[in-house]
Amino acid sequence: MIDVIGQIGVDPGTGWGTSPTSTENATLRRKSSIFDGDVNPYDAFDPSIEWNGFAQDTFSGLGTHSVAAPVPFPPRYSCWVAGWWGWSALEGGG
């Protein structure tokens, strides 16, 4: 599963969400802050969480997805603390 729109087993009636961010008679475009799709087909679906809504048949931006720059992870520091066995145990005793 790569991405889910809706919720398996739930009948939304005419559509999920409210205008303009609705699955009925609207154009949905993924928000730039979303990097991954919704892979859980059973969780509640609210299109306004991951999508921006536009008037029906809005074709501007078709085929593009602007992505906000992700917050960088803090730098990884590595250090080794010698255990009770000392360096020689790690280096093969030689």
C-alpha positions in Angstrom: 0.0 0.0 0.0 1.5 3.3 -1.0 -1.3 5.8 -0.4 -5.0 5.6 0.7 -7.7 8.1 0.0 -10.7 7.3 2.2 -11.3 4.6 4.8 -12.0 1.0 4.0 -15.3 -0.1 5.2 -16.7 3.4 5.6 -19.3 4.9 3.3 -18.8 8.7 3.4 -22.1 9.5 1.7 -21.3 12.1 -0.9 -17.6 12.4 -0.1 -15.0 12.9 2.6 -14.2 16.4 4.0 -15.9 19.7 3.4 -15.5 22.2 0.6 -13.1 23.1 -0.7 -11.0 20.2 0.7 -13.5 17.4 -0.2 -13.3 14.3 -2.3 -16.5 15.4 -4.0 -16.4 17.9 -6.9 -13.0 19.3 -5.9 -9.4 19.2 -6.9 -7.0 18.0 -4.2 -3.3 18.7 -4.2 -1.0 17.2 -1.6 0.3 19.7 0.9 4.0 20.6 0.6 4.6 19.5 4.2 3.6 15.9 3.5 6.4 13.6 2.5 4.7 10.2 2.8 1.3 8.9 1.9 -1.3 7.5 4.3 -0.6 3.7 4.3 -3.3 2.7 6.8 -6.5 2.0 4.9 -8.5 1.7 8.1 -7.7 4.9 9.9 -10.1 7.9 9.9 -9.7 10.0 6.7 -9.8 13.8 6.8 -8.5 15.2 3.5 -7.7 18.6 5.1 -4.8 16.9 7.0 -2.7 16.0 3.9 -4.4 17.9 1.1 -5.2 21.4 -0.1 -8.6 21.8 -1.8 -9.3 23.8 -5.0 -12.2 24.3 -7.3 -13.2 21.4 -9.4 -11.1 20.9 -12.5 -8.2 23.1 -11.3 -5.4 22.0 -13.6 -2.7 24.5 -12.6 0.3 22.6 -11.1 -0.8 19.3 -12.6 2.1 16.9 -12.5 4.1 18.8 -9.9 4.4 18.6 -6.2 6.4 21.2 -4.3 7.9 19.9 -1.1 8.9 22.0 1.8 12.4 21.5 2.9 12.5 18.9 5.7 13.8 19.8 9.1 17.3 18.4 9.2 18.0 15.6 11.6 20.4 16.6 14.4 24.0 15.6 13.5 24.9 12.1 14.6 27.8 11.9 17.0 29.5 8.7 17.6 31.9 7.9 20.3 33.2 4.7 21.7 33.4 4.1 25.3 35.7 1.2 26.2 34.0 -1.5 28.2 35.6 -3.6 30.8 37.2 -5.7 28.2 39.3 -2.9 26.8 40.6 -2.2 23.3 42.3 -5.6 22.8 39.0 -7.5 22.9 37.7 -5.4 20.0 40.9 -5.5 18.1 41.5 -9.2 18.4 44.0 -9.1 21.2 46.9 -8.2 19.0 
